[in-house]
Amino acid sequence: MERLSEEQREELKHELLGTCESVDAVLERLGYDVSLETAEDQLLDGANSVEMCPCCGWWFNSCDLEEGDDGIFKCEQCE
């Protein structure tokens, strides 16, 4: 498999949100056969993209991260 289906991508996003789990661990738990790089790229696809806060390592909807004075997008708690 080269890319996640829409359903798989949504499940991956759902599993990551509100956690500090690694993408690798969730892919393995769900049994998805896709490269880490592809999965991470697909998490940023679409209107409901998710990203990890680079400071605390927790997953958030991309729209919930705010750009700090340093130009890095962080969660509200880390900002």
C-alpha positions in Angstrom: 0.0 0.0 0.0 1.4 3.4 -0.9 -1.2 5.7 0.7 -3.9 5.5 3.3 -7.5 5.5 2.2 -9.6 8.4 3.3 -11.2 6.1 6.0 -7.8 5.0 7.3 -6.5 8.5 7.4 -9.4 9.6 9.4 -9.0 6.7 11.8 -5.3 7.5 12.2 -6.1 11.2 13.0 -8.7 10.1 15.5 -6.3 7.8 17.2 -3.6 10.5 17.5 -5.6 13.5 18.6 -5.2 14.2 22.3 -2.3 11.8 22.7 1.4 11.9 22.5 1.7 8.6 20.7 4.1 8.2 17.8 2.7 7.8 14.3 4.7 4.6 13.9 3.1 3.0 17.0 -0.4 3.9 15.9 0.2 2.6 12.3 1.5 -0.7 13.8 -1.4 -1.0 16.2 -3.9 -0.4 13.4 -2.1 -2.7 11.0 -1.6 -0.2 8.2 1.1 -0.9 5.7 2.3 2.6 4.7 5.5 4.4 5.2 5.9 6.8 8.1 6.7 9.7 5.7 3.5 9.1 3.7 1.3 8.8 6.8 2.8 12.0 8.2 2.2 13.9 4.9 -1.4 12.6 4.8 -2.1 13.8 8.3 -1.7 17.4 6.9 -4.1 16.7 4.0 -7.6 18.3 4.0 -9.5 20.7 6.2 -9.2 18.5 9.3 -5.4 18.2 9.4 -3.6 17.2 12.6 -0.1 18.0 13.8 2.1 17.4 16.8 3.0 20.4 18.9 6.8 20.5 18.6 7.2 21.6 22.2 5.1 19.1 24.2 4.6 16.3 21.6 0.8 16.2 21.9 -1.4 15.9 18.8 -3.9 18.7 17.9 -6.0 19.8 15.1 -3.8 22.1 13.0 -6.2 24.9 13.4 -5.7 24.8 17.2 -2.0 25.5 17.0 -0.9 29.2 17.2 2.2 30.8 15.7 4.5 32.1 18.5 6.8 35.0 18.4 9.5 32.6 17.3 7.5 31.6 14.2 6.8 28.1 15.5 3.3 26.8 15.6 2.5 25.5 19.2 -0.4 24.6 21.3 -2.0 27.2 23.6 -0.4 25.7 26.7 3.2 25.8 25.2 2.7 29.3 23.8 
